[in-house]
């Protein structure tokens, strides 16, 4: 067995192992599944290549090569899907935009190895003792290789784009995966360029692809061990086509190969070996250039030998302003901040947390480590941060949570050690503006465990103060926007009431004319139709909009909430399409406006019925939790998207219904808020939604205890 064949058989085994390893890590993840598919395709291609290199008869070489290129036809499409979905927290919108491109990619390449297979090769393979088997390409094979080279360059560009956008721990996790897959396609660009220059396939050059496959497998394995899961959320730049290093590199490379081939007239026997060593050198250089430790040592070298401060406050201020001035959305602002801090101080794990509505919990604003979903899954993130928040309310500067000299910090860390370890929190900086704590910035150890100097601590405090001021401005801007929405809503409500008055005038005229024209059948028919239409309009607009215009006034009484729910469900009996399942338990008395609360329940149940439809199920339960009475309405309907929950839920005129007004949930939240309660929502697209109404138990309103 030749060395060339051994390389490919070894690569096939490694690819198959990586595919199984990726599925074992998370077989339910789409990214892991498509990664496994790509590795299986690479394994099949390497297997068939090894068999064709090892073949003795020309007809066997042709047969195995046809199988090889049949498997290779799946490579561009499968790895295009992976690069489009990898590092995107929510990859569905991206894949939706590219679905026809992906479909066309699969169809295009498969057509050349099936429909036009007779034109892929021409003549009989020739065996050259110095090269191995040589196969002349037909027109279909030549076009296939041209397009394959272009696809390889495009995939490398997407990987470069991901690597450029990552920072901190995310870059530490993904760089070897991106470099491994990129190196694999770089090798394909090299061998493909040789095929295009000579119009023939030299199986002796396949040693480059085989060696590159083994190296790529090794790099990918390192990345999988660093990042337990392949799904993460990285914000990508939109300047790929203008600032891509890939296009320049590939262009220079193809130009150099063309000049070399022109000067020598052919590919010399030692060119493959020299090219492979050049490939290894370039790959090693890329790994070094993306090394966080190297960047840190360069900064230290410059600071030590040129004797200047490592940080220019003026430049740092300008850089901060340039990165954040145009950002008006909180998540984008927080991600820009953590990326800048990670790059400036060589910290892999930087996270920015903001206080939630209760002011007693934290929610992720941005991170170089976690996506929002991963942060929510951290142990203790919901109830293990209260002590940390209390500690940081009394702090003015950075706190080292591992400093045994700060007893309170040590106690907070020991309270929930798992949370601090998995969240990679060593240092914590309060974000205070106007005397109020708005959030926290948490840092892990620096690269090389280098301690912070006084200059760096001062710089971090300066950045934290500016971040806090910007967060306060964003918060006030959001409140102003909501106030304007309410003002606009009230204005539109006034217009609706004006229309209702017009309807009332129309009905008044109808009643005045009725004694005179009642005996006319045509008049009676028109009158009934007009009254029916008017009543429908009144019922759909007046109950929702007039209350908002006039203001919400409650008439609270002591009531049994379970009885209120039962009465509401009886009123809906016979009009629901979905099956209604009740699980009502005795609860303490609460002070509520019964009529208003029935409106909230009716709206939630009707929304659930519309989402679940025929054959669906609606669960209505009552119970207690931590001094709160809880009503739960859940369904197994279509669910609500994350984008709408974050940006449109409970806001007036924001709706997912084709004929909805966006008033119902907004009005329901107004009523619950007026009762000093709250509404919690959990939803997943395709699986359903759960709405919880939490109302304070009688006598517990002033205790200040918030639901967990």
Secondary structure by P-SEA (a helix, b strand, c coil): ccaaaaaaaaaaaaaaaaaaaaaaaccccaaaaaaaaaaaaaaaaaaaaaaaaacccaaaaaaaaaaaaaaaaaaaaaaaaaaaacccccaaaaaaaaaaaaaaaaaaaaaaacccccccccccbbbbccccbbbbbcaaaaaaaaaaaaaaaaaaaaaaaaaaacccccccccaaaaaaaaaaaaaaaaaaaaaaaccccccccaaaaaaaaaaaaaaaaaaaaaccccbbbbbbbcccccccaaaaaaaaaaaaaaaaaaaacccccaaaaaaaaaaaaaaaaaaaaacaaaaaaaaaaaaaacccccccaaaaaaaaaaaccccccaaaaaaaaaaaaaaaccccbbbbbbbccccccccccccccccaaaaaacccccccaaaaaaaaccccccccccccccaaaaaaaaccaaaaaaacccbbbbbcccccccbbbbbccccccccccaaaaaaaaaaaaaaaaaaaaaaaaaaaaaaaaaaaaaaaaaaaaaaaaaaaaaaaaaaaacccccccaaaaaaaaaaaaaaaaaaaaccccccccccccccccccccaaaaaaaaaaaaccccccbbbbbcccccccccaaaaaaaaaaaaaaaaaaaacccbbbbbbbbccccbbbbbbbbccccccccccccccccccccccccccccaaaaaaaaaaaaccbbbbbbbccccbbbbbbbbcccccccccccc
